[in-house]
Amino acid sequence: MESGKRGHGVTAASIRLPGGRASGILARHFVSTQLGAWNLRDPSGDALILASELVSNAVLHGGGAVAIRLARIGEGLRIEVTDRSPQPPEQRPAGVDGGVGLGLIDGLSARWGVVPGRTGKVVWLECRLS
């Protein structure tokens, strides 16, 4: 895990996660631990849900290991997940095999987006905390 201050007073931390089912659990633990270190509270649990959803989608659709980066923005949090697939996320109809992820992200985050890269993409979101 990397942690520290980076430019303009932004406090950030990042970690690489293996592909696989445990990645969502590891992401929730990482976010929870980091929020505690920054004395931030997530009473609704939205940040944990959102991080888990981003990581799970990245593992499922990005094929393999992912990276998650957290940045403290005032009393809020920016979550960025990097994967190896250049394919942007797309909304699918909800069904037995999923399809609710982007709706959840859209509903629980303040804003979100995608930054394409040479060897993959970063899906990011910002959420408010108390």
PELINJO-V843960 format. One line per field, one symbol per residue. ss: DSSP state (@ for helix, = for strand, . for the rest). Layout:
ss = ???
This chain:
ss = .=====...========....@@@@@@@@@@@@@@@@........@@@@@@@@@@@@@@@@@...========..========...........=..=..@@@@@@@@..======....========..
